[in-house]
Amino acid sequence: MTFYKNSGPRSYLTSTMTDRSDCYYCRDNLQGKKYVKKDEKLVCTKCFDKLCANTCAECKRPIGADAKELHHKNRHWHEECFRCVKCYKSLAGEPFSARDDGKIMCGKCGSREDGNRCQGCYKVVMPGNQNVEYKNKIWHEECFTCAECKQPIRTQSFLAKGEEIFCAPCHDKKFAKKCFHCKQAITSGGISYQDQPWHSECFACKTCKKPLGGTRFTSHENDVYCVDCYKTDVAKKCHGCKNPITGFGHGTNVVNYEGYSWHEYCFNCKKCSLSLANKRFVINGDHIYCPDCAKKL
């Protein structure tokens, strides 16, 4: 609320009196002297200052008969003491606001005190200023900044992490999962393979670069391959049929011996075609034989 000053009592110089007039307290003759009329009583200035003067709410000294006095709600001030508690501007003749704690402020400081405070700088957000409101809190537009890069968010999209605000690029850089292949942040979608995240476009065959999401693939030494490229470029060749040993489809078991590999279904006696998987065998040249056939060579 806005209030205005009120003038207090004034001292007077007596005019020529036909009847004797004395100070109510000390009984001195007031003829030709200054006095104050207090509650219909005439009081010399000396007694007024000593016995009747109000105490200044600011400096705590008496407000003498010769001083200009301002008062509001049973509180009194010297004119020069009646000033804003924040900026110390004189409020004599100026509008002011009185706080619940008794402090007085000019209109500008009162508006600041009552206004919403910025969560960034803790200063008041004055009406009409550009501001940002989020979760019932308010910031100056320039104070609503990313916790990482410290730049104002303004019209950019942002994300919150706990009590902190991040612009989208900084949030992705700091918190998003990193692709196992390119090490860059995965902002949307992605593929998980062996508990590792991948961009969909990064999860591709090492040889032909074909995306492998939703298709059959295999891995070799931390790289992934489509079936065709794995067969052509990576898979070992069966020593029997000379075709790739892929582990796909029929005959996934493999027999290895002295640097050679066979499909399990190709590991047969060259002469009688007996399967030699998990059995004794004899190698002669590039071929394998069962013990009986080997004796007949």
C-alpha positions in Angstrom: 0.0 0.0 0.0 1.2 3.6 -0.7 1.1 6.2 2.0 2.1 9.9 2.3 3.9 11.9 5.0 2.0 13.7 7.7 3.3 16.9 9.4 3.9 16.9 13.1 3.7 19.7 15.7 5.4 23.1 15.1 6.9 25.7 17.5 5.5 29.2 17.6 6.6 32.6 18.7 4.1 34.3 21.1 2.7 37.6 20.2 2.2 40.4 22.7 -0.2 39.0 25.3 -2.4 41.1 27.6 -2.6 38.1 30.0 0.3 36.2 31.4 0.9 32.8 29.8 3.2 30.3 31.5 4.7 26.9 30.4 2.5 24.1 31.6 5.5 22.3 33.1 8.1 24.8 34.3 5.7 27.7 34.8 8.1 30.1 33.0 6.5 33.1 31.4 6.1 32.5 27.7 5.6 36.1 26.6 8.0 36.8 23.7 9.3 33.2 23.7 8.8 30.2 21.4 6.4 27.6 22.6 4.4 24.5 21.4 0.8 23.9 21.9 0.5 20.3 23.0 -2.9 18.8 23.8 -4.3 22.3 24.4 -1.4 23.1 26.8 1.3 25.6 26.2 4.8 24.2 26.6 8.1 26.0 26.3 10.5 24.4 23.7 12.9 23.3 26.5 10.2 21.3 28.3 8.8 20.1 25.0 12.1 18.6 24.0 12.6 17.1 27.4 9.2 15.8 28.3 6.9 15.7 25.2 9.0 15.1 22.1 8.5 11.9 20.1 11.4 9.6 19.5 12.5 9.2 15.9 12.0 5.6 14.7 15.2 5.7 12.7 17.9 7.5 14.8 16.2 7.0 18.2 16.7 10.6 19.2 14.0 13.0 20.3 12.3 15.1 17.6 12.7 18.6 19.0 10.2 21.4 18.7 12.3 23.1 16.0 12.6 19.9 13.9 10.3 18.9 11.1 8.5 15.7 12.1 6.8 13.0 9.9 4.6 10.3 11.3 2.7 7.2 10.2 0.7 4.8 12.3 2.0 6.0 15.7 5.6 6.1 14.5 7.6 9.3 14.1 10.7 10.4 12.2 12.9 13.4 11.7 12.3 14.7 8.2 15.9 13.8 7.3 15.5 10.3 8.8 12.4 9.5 6.8 14.2 7.6 4.0 14.0 4.3 2.1 15.7 1.4 4.0 17.1 0.0 0.8 18.3 2.9 -1.4 18.3 5.6 1.4 16.3 8.0 -0.8 14.5 10.7 1.1 10.8 10.0 1.3 9.7 13.5 2.5 6.9 14.4 0.2 7.2 11.1 -1.7 5.0 8.0 -1.8 6.3 5.1 0.2 5.3 1.7 1.4 5.4 0.4 5.0 6.4 -3.2 5.5 5.0 -5.6 8.1 8.4 -5.4 9.9 8.1 -1.6 10.2 10.6 -0.8 7.4 9.7 1.9 4.9 10.7 1.8 1.2 10.3 4.0 -1.8 7.9 2.7 -4.5 10.6 1.2 -6.7 12.3 -0.7 -3.9 9.0 -1.9 -2.6 8.1 -3.3 -6.0 11.4 -5.1 -6.1 10.9 -6.6 -2.6 7.5 -7.8 -3.4 8.3 -9.1 -6.9 9.3 -12.6 -8.0 13.0 -13.4 -7.6 15.1 -14.9 -10.3 16.3 -18.5 -9.5 19.6 -17.6 -11.2 20.7 -14.3 -9.8 18.1 -14.0 -7.0 17.3 -10.4 -8.1 13.7 -9.4 -8.6 12.2 -10.0 -12.0 10.5 -6.7 -12.7 7.2 -6.6 -14.5 7.7 -6.3 -18.3 11.1 -7.9 -18.3 11.8 -11.0 -20.5 11.6 -14.0 -18.3 11.2 -17.8 -18.3 8.8 -19.7 -16.1 9.4 -23.4 -15.4 7.9 -25.6 -12.7 6.4 -22.6 -10.8 9.8 -20.9 -10.7 11.0 -17.8 -12.6 14.3 -16.7 -14.2 15.4 -13.6 -16.1 15.8 -14.8 -19.7 19.5 -14.3 -19.6 19.8 -16.2 -16.3 18.0 -19.3 -17.6 21.3 -21.0 -18.7 22.6 -24.5 -19.4 24.4 -25.9 -16.4 27.2 -27.3 -18.7 27.9 -24.6 -21.3 26.5 -21.7 -19.3 24.8 -20.2 -22.4 21.2 -18.9 -22.2 18.6 -21.4 -23.3 16.3 -18.8 -24.8 14.2 -20.5 -27.5 16.2 -23.8 -27.6 14.8 -27.1 -26.3 16.2 -28.1 -23.0 16.1 -31.1 -20.5 16.2 -31.2 -16.8 18.5 -33.5 -14.7 17.6 -33.2 -11.0 17.7 -29.5 -10.3 19.9 -28.6 -13.2 18.9 -27.5 -16.7 20.8 -28.5 -19.9 20.5 -27.5 -23.5 19.8 -30.5 -25.7 23.3 -30.8 -27.1 25.0 -30.6 -23.7 22.5 -33.1 -22.2 23.2 -35.6 -25.0 26.9 -35.1 -24.6 26.9 -35.5 -20.9 24.2 -38.1 -20.3 23.2 -39.9 -23.5 24.5 -43.4 -24.3 27.5 -43.5 -26.6 27.5 -45.7 -29.7 30.0 -48.6 -29.4 31.2 -48.0 -32.9 31.5 -44.2 -33.4 31.5 -43.2 -29.7 28.9 -40.4 -30.4 25.7 -39.8 -28.4 22.6 -41.8 -29.3 19.8 -39.3 -29.1 17.0 -41.6 -30.4 16.4 -45.2 -31.4 19.5 -47.3 -31.6 20.3 -51.0 -31.3 21.7 -53.0 -28.4 24.1 -55.9 -29.1 26.1 -57.8 -26.5 25.0 -55.2 -23.9 26.5 -52.4 -26.0 24.5 -49.5 -27.6 24.8 -48.7 -31.4 23.3 -46.2 -33.7 21.2 -48.0 -36.2 23.3 -46.7 -39.1 26.5 -47.8 -37.3 25.3 -51.3 -36.8 26.3 -52.3 -40.3 28.4 -54.9 -42.1 32.1 -54.0 -41.9 32.6 -55.1 -45.6 29.6 -53.9 -47.5 28.2 -51.4 -45.0 24.7 -52.8 -45.2 22.6 -52.0 -42.1 22.1 -55.2 -40.1 19.1 -54.2 -37.9 16.5 -56.9 -38.3 18.7 -59.2 -40.4 20.9 -62.2 -39.8 24.5 -61.4 -39.1 27.5 -62.7 -37.3 30.5 -61.2 -35.5 34.2 -61.7 -35.8 36.9 -59.9 -33.7 34.5 -57.2 -32.5 33.2 -56.5 -36.0 29.9 -57.5 -37.5 29.2 -58.9 -40.9 26.2 -59.8 -43.0 25.9 -63.5 -43.9 27.2 -63.1 -47.4 30.3 -61.0 -46.5 31.1 -63.3 -43.6 31.0 -66.3 -45.9 33.2 -64.6 -48.5 35.7 -62.6 -46.5 35.9 -64.2 -43.0 34.7 -67.7 -42.7 37.2 -70.6 -42.9 36.7 -73.0 -45.8 35.9 -76.7 -45.2 38.8 -78.9 -46.1 36.4 -81.4 -47.4 33.8 -79.6 -49.5 35.7 -76.3 -49.8 32.6 -74.2 -48.8 32.6 -71.6 -46.0 32.1 -72.9 -42.5 29.6 -70.3 -41.3 27.8 -71.9 -38.3 24.5 -71.1 -40.0 21.8 -73.7 -40.8 22.6 -77.3 -41.3 25.7 -78.7 -39.7 26.8 -76.1 -37.3 29.4 -78.3 -35.6 33.0 -78.1 -36.8 35.9 -80.4 -36.6 39.4 -78.9 -36.4 42.7 -80.7 -36.8 46.2 -79.5 -37.4 45.1 -76.2 -38.9 42.4 -77.7 -41.0 38.6 -77.4 -40.5 35.7 -79.5 -41.7 31.9 -79.3 -41.4 31.0 -82.2 -39.1 29.0 -83.7 -41.9 32.0 -83.5 -44.3 34.4 -85.3 -41.8 34.0 -88.7 -43.5 36.2 -91.6 -44.7 37.3 -90.8 -48.2 36.8 -94.5 -49.2 33.7 -95.8 -47.3 32.1 -92.4 -46.4 31.9 -93.5 -42.7 31.4 -90.4 -40.4 34.6 -90.0 -38.4 33.3 -87.4 -36.0 34.4 -88.4 -32.5 36.2 -91.5 -33.9 39.7 -92.6 -34.7 40.9 -91.6 -38.2 44.0 -91.6 -40.4 45.1 -88.7 -42.6 46.8 -89.6 -45.9 47.6 -86.6 -48.1 44.6 -84.3 -48.2 42.1 -87.0 -47.3 41.0 -88.8 -44.1 40.2 -92.5 -43.8 38.8 -94.8 -41.2 41.5 -97.2 -39.7 40.1 -100.2 -41.8 40.3 -98.4 -45.1 43.6 -96.9 -44.3 45.1 -100.5 -44.0 44.0 -101.2 -47.6 45.7 -98.2 -49.1 
